[in-house]
Amino acid sequence: MRLADGSLRTMSDACRQSPDWAATRVWDLPPVDPEDGEDFETYLRRIGFDDVRLSYVQRGFAGAAGEAMRNLDAGVAVEALRDHSTGRNDWRILDGYNRLHESWASGLDIRLNTVVERIEWDAEGVRVFAADGQPFEADRAVITLPLGVLRSNRVTFSPELPAEKREAIDRLRVAPVIKLVYRFAAPVLPEGVMALYSALNPCMWWSPSVGQPTGEYVLTAFVTADRARELLALSEAGALERGVETLRAELGRPDLKPVEARMVNWVDDPYALGGYSVTPPGAREAHEALARPVSNRLFWAGEATAGPLWKATVHGAYASGCRAAAEILSALKENEEYKRSVIS
Ligand SMILES: Cc1cc2nc3c(=O)[nH]c(=O)nc-3n(C[C@H](O)[C@H](O)[C@H](O)COP(=O)(O)OP(=O)(O)OC[C@H]3O[C@@H](n4cnc5c(N)ncnc54)[C@H](O)[C@@H]3O)c2cc1C
């Protein structure tokens, strides 16, 4: 981040030195509640945010939420800003998220590269059909397909899902999310600086090389909402070039050139079809409706089912899986109790 004196500093330096820094923070909102179905931009304007401050909200909080402020439910956004149930800090797992998956998956029969095309369900159970023709049968199934895939109807349900479930899928939205990843021959950000926030596109940059003893220097740009749409319209080469132009302008280094670059595009990935779920104005209840079991056969997990506050996160996806497992155990228990009461 560039300060008034032209130097690049850490966030805490910036807080101390720049009187404008307060404009970039939205966390201390006044105790004014949003109206039902109000969008976040309308709410923020109503409580006095000007265009400058709104641009910071878009680059920060709304950017992470994945959509333009006008496409976010204000009630959910404000509650998320006030909620500290997962702590106040973000943490990065230096060894990568795989370390978590590996321990959770140990000993389980997991079939990779098995694309599900059709799910049949009835009073007897569930039959899942993969693209290679393999059928899988079970009494119950937990559906963890990403919201983007559910919305696309690439996986069909027979019979069709109940209207309430389909409506929930349609009401929620999926954020356009991409990353631009660059490898440089030498560090690009000044020593001790891990992240860079820009008014240009992309606006949010950080280096995953910090803390990694690999000798490589990688810089990542995380891009969502209208900024992602703008870059996607340029194609991969154009988007990557725009990213380098932003870095050159921000760092004052017109000669800057990466050794290697690539774009990671979740929007066009057929097994994601978007980044993560977004709660549009008025759609708060849709998360709960999406999570609700269907006829004691189809159970639902995945980030979009984790509720409006924990959606779009790994911990939300994990918690939703625990919730779905508990729902099945409870259904089995009820079944057992029912059987016992009939026999006795
Ligand atoms: C760029 C980016 C950055 C993020 N940063 C963070 C962060 O810092 N912190 C955080 O907590 N969260 C972050 N998230 C969100 C987090 O990654 C997700 O919320 C979480 O991974 C969702 O888990 P899930 O199990 O619901 O879905 P997924 O992880 O998407 O799993 C769904 C699985 O279904 C598979 N699948 C899809 N279609 C089919 C099919 N037809 N047949 C069989 N399998 C299929 C997919 O291949 C995938 O493996 C980020 C997301 C993105 C995109």
The ligand as an ORCA input file, in Angstrom:
! r2SCAN-3c Opt
* xyz 0 1
  C      -9.980    -18.198     -4.417
  C     -10.647    -18.669     -3.170
  C     -10.114    -18.309     -1.955
  C     -10.703    -18.740     -0.757
  N     -10.128    -18.392      0.431
  C     -10.638    -18.884      1.581
  C     -10.013    -18.602      2.838
  O      -8.995    -17.922      2.889
  N     -10.580    -19.094      3.968
  C     -11.685    -19.863      3.932
  O     -12.149    -20.328      4.989
  N     -12.313    -20.151      2.753
  C     -11.815    -19.679      1.582
  N     -12.429    -19.972      0.389
  C     -13.706    -20.705      0.410
  C     -13.498    -22.206      0.603
  O     -12.487    -22.646     -0.289
  C     -14.814    -22.933      0.322
  O     -15.850    -22.391      1.113
  C     -14.716    -24.430      0.616
  O     -13.623    -25.018     -0.038
  C     -15.995    -25.108      0.151
  O     -15.920    -26.487      0.437
  P     -17.059    -27.430     -0.122
  O     -16.727    -28.798      0.334
  O     -18.397    -26.863      0.161
  O     -16.916    -27.338     -1.716
  P     -15.710    -27.740     -2.640
  O     -14.418    -27.631     -1.913
  O     -15.900    -26.965     -3.887
  O     -15.959    -29.300     -2.896
  C     -16.914    -29.741     -3.797
  C     -16.337    -30.945     -4.527
  O     -17.341    -31.446     -5.420
  C     -16.664    -31.895     -6.571
  N     -17.627    -31.994     -7.679
  C     -18.190    -30.997     -8.397
  N     -19.014    -31.506     -9.329
  C     -18.981    -32.848     -9.180
  C     -19.624    -33.932     -9.841
  N     -20.499    -33.732    -10.847
  N     -19.349    -35.210     -9.443
  C     -18.476    -35.436     -8.418
  N     -17.846    -34.456     -7.742
  C     -18.101    -33.178     -8.126
  C     -15.602    -30.864     -6.803
  O     -14.593    -31.377     -7.638
  C     -15.123    -30.618     -5.381
  O     -14.071    -31.506     -5.055
  C     -11.866    -19.540     -0.808
  C     -12.408    -19.911     -2.044
  C     -11.815    -19.485     -3.220
  C     -12.404    -19.895     -4.537
*
